[in-house]
Amino acid sequence: MVGMSLISFLVLLGIAIVVAVVFHFVLWYRFLDGLDSFLGKVALGWLGGWLGSPVFGYWGFKLNSVYVIPALLGAATAAFLCVLWWKAQAKAGCGSSGT
């Protein structure tokens, strides 16, 4: 899907927004509060949704060349791993400026 259509882009964007809403506002799985944290999840969710089919396979139903279930799994994985990474970094004390 390197040369994707606008409709495919919008389908992936919709999937990313749904995943970001669930993670940020329903499950409260976040590292930071605010709009920037939500938009970061949307961006990473889009990237994860784009990589979802090559990683998880081409199965299930599709909307305009986007396999929805692998895209949902990819978007959720990307959002989860991003928050997990930053929580682990904070717990390990990385990024603290005082020593």
N, C-alpha and C positions, 0 to 999 in steps of 0.2 A: 504494500500500500504506500509506496514512496510517492507516487504521483496521484494522490487521492483527490477526489472531487470535493466540492464545498459541502455537499450533503453528507458525505462520509466524515468530514471534519466536524460538522455540527452534531452528528450522531455520537461521535467519540466525546465531544464536548458535553453533550447531555449526560452521557454515562459518567463522565468525570464529575460533573456537578452533583449528580445523585449520590455518588459514592462519597464525595466531600461533605455533603449535607449530613449523610448518615454518620460518618466518622466524627465530624466536628460538632454537630448540634444534637444528634440523637444519642450517640454513645459517649460523647464528651471525651473522645480519645484525641488529645491534643498536647502539644508541648508549649505552645504560646497561645495567648488569647488574641482576638482581634481579627480584622479583615485580612491582614497580610497572611496570617496562618491559614485561613480558609482558602484564599487564592493560591497559596502554595500547594495545598492539597488538590485543588482543581488542576493546576498545571502538572503535578506529578501523576494525578489520576489520568489525565489525558495521555501522558507518555506511557503509563502502564497499560492503559487500554489499547494504545497503538501497538504495543509489544505483546499484548495478550494472546492473539491468535498464533503468531510464530512460536511462542513459548508453550502455550497450553493446547494448541491444536486448532484445527478448523472443523468445528462441530456445532451443533445446535442451529437455531435459526439465525438468519442474517438480515440486516437492514442495510441496503445499498452497499454491499460488499464488506460490511462490518459484522463479524460474528459476535453476537451480543454477549453470550455467556462467557466466552474466553476474555472478551474486553472487560466485562465486569470483574472477573477474577484478577486480571492484570491490574486494573485500576485500584482495586481494594488492596492488592499486595503491595503496590508502590506506595500508596498512602500509609499503610500500616508500617512498612519498613522504614519510611522516612521518619515518622514519629518515634518509632522504636530506636532508631539510630541516635536521634537527638536526646532522647531520654537516657540512653546508655552513656552518651558523652557527658551529660550533666551529672549523672551518678558517679562516673569515674573521675570527675573533677577536671576534665579537659576543658580548656578555655578559661580557666580562672586566672585572673591577672595578678593575683597576689602571691608572692613566694619570697 
